[in-house]
């Protein structure tokens, strides 16, 4: 009985560790990166590729950032149009580095992740919380997410 309970506890721990994004799960937010340089590089690439920039604030500490990362990776029908439309730039915000100077330039985010959309010229076009794209069950609503992408892909 003890062995089965121990095995169940170990399995639950591993599941929790993998869902919470354990220490080895890097989802692209670097607290040491220069966000001004990250955005400048994203804008330069967007200009070359005729795309927009989707700046996402968050961090590896943020469970909804992990959910977002998993949602995009696990849905090719979302991932492809997302990366066809946007150069995605992930900027860290959290206890290790709040990047206050950088984020003070843009409309305030109520939480993480948060989206800002920039033109290929570096002009801010939109600031949007991601809660409207969530499905309420630890993931994102595919139809809402595709509508978000389509809105920007079909910009005139």
C-alpha positions, 0 to 999 in steps of 0.5 A: 500500500505504501509503495502505491501511495508513494508511486502516486505521489511521485506521479502527481509531483512529476505532472505538477512539475511538468505543468508548472514549467519546472526549472528546465522549462525555458519558454523564452523570457530572459530576465537579463535581456535588454528589452529595448534591444529585443523590441528593436530587433523585432521591429527590424525583422518585422520590417524585413518580413512584412509582419507586425511585432507581437510583444508579450510580457511574462516570465517562466514564473507565470503559469498562464505564460506556460499555458500560452506557450503550450497552446501555441505549440500544440495547435499548428493551426494557430502557430502557423498563422501567428508566426506568419503574421507576427514577429513574436518578442517575449520580454521578461517582467517579474521579480528578477527584473521588472523592466520598469523603464521599458514598460513605462513607455507602453499602456500598463498591463494588468497581468501577465501575459499581456500583448502589445502589437507594434507596426513594422515601423515600431509604432504601438497599434494595440495593447491587450490583456490575454484574458479575452483569449482564454478558455477558462480551463487553463488554456486558450480559446482557439477561435478567439485566438484565431480571430485575434490573429486574423484581425491583424493579418488582414490589416489594410 
